[in-house]
Amino acid sequence: MDERLLGLIDGVVDADEPRLPLPTLREAQVAVELLRQLAEGDGAGSYAARRLAGSLAR
């Protein structure tokens, strides 16, 4: 796993800053669904995709 990528994801999840919405609800739903599909794969980014999808879904 790429530690740099995980560091970036953790930085997004742990950031204590105001959350800004995506431009539309539908765009947010599509982004989360895409990340969930990427997370199902066996690639190195699957774990990172799961973490980011969970963060965005909140």
N, C-alpha and C positions, 0 to 999 in steps of 0.2 A: 504494500500500500504506500502510496506517495504521501509522506508525512507533511509535505508542504500543502497539499490539497486538504488534508484533514485539519491542519492549522487554520487554513482559510475558512473552512466550514465552521470550526469551533469558534472562530472569531466572530462570525455572523450570528451564531446561536447565542453566544455569551455577551454580545454587545449590549451595553446598557445605554441605549439611545432611543429616541422616538422612532416608532415604527411608521413607515410610510406605506400606504396601500399601493398595490399594483393599479394601473389605470382602470381596469374593470374586474368584476368578479369572475367573469368567464375566462379572462386571461390568467388569473390566479389559478383557477381550476385546471386549465390546460397545462400550466407549468407544473403543478403538483402531479397530475396524471403522467406527464412525460417523465418526471423524476422517478415516479413509482415504477414505470416500465423499465427505465434504465437500471433501477435498483434490483430488478429481477435477474439481470444478467450475471455473468461470472467475472466480468471485468474488474479491474482494480478500482474503478470509480463507483462500483455498486454500493459499497458501504457509505461513501460520501453522499451519494444520491439519496439513500434512505434517510440519512441525518438531515439533509437540507429539505427534503420533502416533508419530514415531520415538523421542522421549524416553520416552513411556509404554511403548512396546514393549520398551525395554531393561529 
